[in-house]
Amino acid sequence: MVTVQRFIYPETLREALEALSAGRDKARAIAGGTSLVFHKGKSTEAFVDITRLGMNRIEQSDGQIELGACARLHDVAEAKLLGSPGLVALAEAASSAGSRGVRNAVTLGGSIAGYKRWSDPPIALMALDASIHVEGPNPRDVALSDLLEKHPASGLEPGELITTVLLDPPAARTGSAFVKLSRTAVDYALTSAAAQVVLDDAGRVADVSLALGAVRHLPTDATDLASELLDAEPTEALLDQVAERITDEIEPGQDMRVTTAYLARVAGVTARDALALALRRAGQEDANA
Ligand SMILES: Cc1cc2nc3c(=O)[nH]c(=O)nc-3n(C[C@H](O)[C@H](O)[C@H](O)COP(=O)(O)OP(=O)(O)OC[C@H]3O[C@@H](n4cnc5c(N)ncnc54)[C@H](O)[C@@H]3O)c2cc1C
């Protein structure tokens, strides 16, 4: 039985935190509200709507790129600030999350805090080495990869809110990409991969990061599995080697739609595609400089 009795509409962050704190574990934040269908609601008495707090800006401030936690995925997908080759993976992930209607509702913070196996934006954010700012009794910045080692529901205390997602502007000759494999354009991912690479002056890989989504219940930091690319000239053969290694070592979780052997194979292919696209973009940035 659903026990929700009240919707609260605070207009400032302080009011929202007070409402959450007063409700203890019986009050819950609601942003896009798209995951309510999974919410059994037995212990929730009040929903605190956090979409009127001005937390939807996407801007550059003091050198960092700041995305408000309530920015809708459609706006993230369209943001000019995320159009550069080094950051475009996030715009690509946001634009591949469900249908246009879904993306008009889902918020960036909700896609992190309410992480599901198929969530796309957190995979790109991991590859881009994002951090988040948390407000509440213990305000802090947290690396997203640390938060996603477990489900964010256990990394955030009741009453805490993600307010901002923080990204460093990429260095020159940085490319990124997000690639998703799903049965239809609006379906949940079977596998997804996000990569960010930096090339040095000689065209060798100076830095690489790789995150895989959907293949397990939590995102996988696969940067180690792509380490053969480091300090090397990126060739097709080297990319094949990385794909094979991922297929051999990934150990996918069960998925009722396909076999784990299939998931392992397509995880390697998806990762290869994301790395190849990120490398091409990094090289093109070089040519345009
Ligand atoms: C039909 C459909 C298809 C979808 N397909 C995809 C897809 O392919 N890819 C994809 O990535 N997503 C997809 N989604 C969205 C995804 O499944 C979640 O519903 C969504 O990420 C939740 O975001 P929200 O803003 O709606 O959060 P809400 O549903 O409002 O909240 C989710 C949880 O996060 C908490 N929360 C929200 N914001 C904050 C915050 N700022 N700080 C702390 N806690 C917070 C809430 O308390 C709640 O526990 C789909 C959704 C639907 C309905």
The ligand as an SDF file (V2000), in Angstrom:
LIG
                    3D

 53 58  0  0  0  0  0  0  0  0999 V2000
   10.0910    4.3270  -20.2160 C   0  0  0  0  0  0  0  0  0  0  0  0
   11.4200    4.7840  -19.6430 C   0  0  0  0  0  0  0  0  0  0  0  0
   12.5830    4.4770  -20.3450 C   0  0  0  0  0  0  0  0  0  0  0  0
   13.8240    4.9050  -19.8360 C   0  0  0  0  0  0  0  0  0  0  0  0
   14.9610    4.6190  -20.5390 N   0  0  0  0  0  0  0  0  0  0  0  0
   16.1520    5.0650  -20.0870 C   0  0  0  0  0  0  0  0  0  0  0  0
   17.3440    4.8070  -20.8110 C   0  0  0  0  0  0  0  0  0  0  0  0
   17.3670    4.1590  -21.8530 O   0  0  0  0  0  0  0  0  0  0  0  0
   18.5150    5.3100  -20.3070 N   0  0  0  0  0  0  0  0  0  0  0  0
   18.5630    6.0460  -19.1570 C   0  0  0  0  0  0  0  0  0  0  0  0
   19.6430    6.4950  -18.7610 O   0  0  0  0  0  0  0  0  0  0  0  0
   17.4420    6.2810  -18.4300 N   0  0  0  0  0  0  0  0  0  0  0  0
   16.2550    5.8210  -18.8680 C   0  0  0  0  0  0  0  0  0  0  0  0
   15.1150    6.0720  -18.1420 N   0  0  0  0  0  0  0  0  0  0  0  0
   15.2320    6.8540  -16.8860 C   0  0  0  0  0  0  0  0  0  0  0  0
   15.6580    6.0110  -15.6690 C   0  0  0  0  0  0  0  0  0  0  0  0
   15.1410    4.7020  -15.7180 O   0  0  0  0  0  0  0  0  0  0  0  0
   15.2060    6.6820  -14.3600 C   0  0  0  0  0  0  0  0  0  0  0  0
   13.7780    6.6940  -14.3530 O   0  0  0  0  0  0  0  0  0  0  0  0
   15.7250    8.0950  -14.2260 C   0  0  0  0  0  0  0  0  0  0  0  0
   17.1150    8.1130  -14.3290 O   0  0  0  0  0  0  0  0  0  0  0  0
   15.3450    8.7290  -12.8950 C   0  0  0  0  0  0  0  0  0  0  0  0
   15.5950   10.1280  -12.9990 O   0  0  0  0  0  0  0  0  0  0  0  0
   14.5200   11.1880  -12.4340 P   0  0  0  0  0  0  0  0  0  0  0  0
   15.0760   12.5380  -12.6230 O   0  0  0  0  0  0  0  0  0  0  0  0
   13.1810   10.9240  -13.0200 O   0  0  0  0  0  0  0  0  0  0  0  0
   14.5740   10.8270  -10.8840 O   0  0  0  0  0  0  0  0  0  0  0  0
   13.3670   10.4990   -9.8500 P   0  0  0  0  0  0  0  0  0  0  0  0
   12.5430    9.3760  -10.3680 O   0  0  0  0  0  0  0  0  0  0  0  0
   12.6680   11.7510   -9.4610 O   0  0  0  0  0  0  0  0  0  0  0  0
   14.2580   10.0140   -8.6090 O   0  0  0  0  0  0  0  0  0  0  0  0
   15.0110    8.8160   -8.6660 C   0  0  0  0  0  0  0  0  0  0  0  0
   15.6680    8.5880   -7.2990 C   0  0  0  0  0  0  0  0  0  0  0  0
   16.7450    9.5110   -7.1280 O   0  0  0  0  0  0  0  0  0  0  0  0
   16.5080   10.3550   -5.9870 C   0  0  0  0  0  0  0  0  0  0  0  0
   16.9610   11.6850   -6.4200 N   0  0  0  0  0  0  0  0  0  0  0  0
   16.5530   12.3590   -7.5310 C   0  0  0  0  0  0  0  0  0  0  0  0
   17.2670   13.4940   -7.6640 N   0  0  0  0  0  0  0  0  0  0  0  0
   18.1310   13.5380   -6.6180 C   0  0  0  0  0  0  0  0  0  0  0  0
   19.1480   14.4610   -6.2110 C   0  0  0  0  0  0  0  0  0  0  0  0
   19.4150   15.5900   -6.9100 N   0  0  0  0  0  0  0  0  0  0  0  0
   19.8480   14.1890   -5.0720 N   0  0  0  0  0  0  0  0  0  0  0  0
   19.5940   13.0520   -4.3710 C   0  0  0  0  0  0  0  0  0  0  0  0
   18.6510   12.1470   -4.7060 N   0  0  0  0  0  0  0  0  0  0  0  0
   17.9350   12.3870   -5.8180 C   0  0  0  0  0  0  0  0  0  0  0  0
   15.0380   10.2420   -5.6660 C   0  0  0  0  0  0  0  0  0  0  0  0
   14.7790   10.4170   -4.2780 O   0  0  0  0  0  0  0  0  0  0  0  0
   14.7290    8.7970   -6.1030 C   0  0  0  0  0  0  0  0  0  0  0  0
   15.1310    7.9110   -5.0950 O   0  0  0  0  0  0  0  0  0  0  0  0
   13.8810    5.6270  -18.6090 C   0  0  0  0  0  0  0  0  0  0  0  0
   12.7070    5.9130  -17.9090 C   0  0  0  0  0  0  0  0  0  0  0  0
   11.4880    5.4930  -18.4020 C   0  0  0  0  0  0  0  0  0  0  0  0
   10.2440    5.8150  -17.6210 C   0  0  0  0  0  0  0  0  0  0  0  0
  1  2  1  0
  2  3  1  0
  2 52  2  0
  3  4  2  0
  4  5  1  0
  4 50  1  0
  5  6  2  0
  6  7  1  0
  6 13  1  0
  7  8  2  0
  7  9  1  0
  9 10  1  0
 10 11  2  0
 10 12  1  0
 12 13  2  0
 13 14  1  0
 14 15  1  0
 14 50  1  0
 15 16  1  0
 16 17  1  0
 16 18  1  0
 18 19  1  0
 18 20  1  0
 20 21  1  0
 20 22  1  0
 22 23  1  0
 23 24  1  0
 24 25  2  0
 24 26  1  0
 24 27  1  0
 27 28  1  0
 28 29  2  0
 28 30  1  0
 28 31  1  0
 31 32  1  0
 32 33  1  0
 33 34  1  0
 33 48  1  0
 34 35  1  0
 35 36  1  0
 35 46  1  0
 36 37  1  0
 36 45  1  0
 37 38  2  0
 38 39  1  0
 39 40  1  0
 39 45  2  0
 40 41  1  0
 40 42  2  0
 42 43  1  0
 43 44  2  0
 44 45  1  0
 46 47  1  0
 46 48  1  0
 48 49  1  0
 50 51  2  0
 51 52  1  0
 52 53  1  0
M  END
$$$$
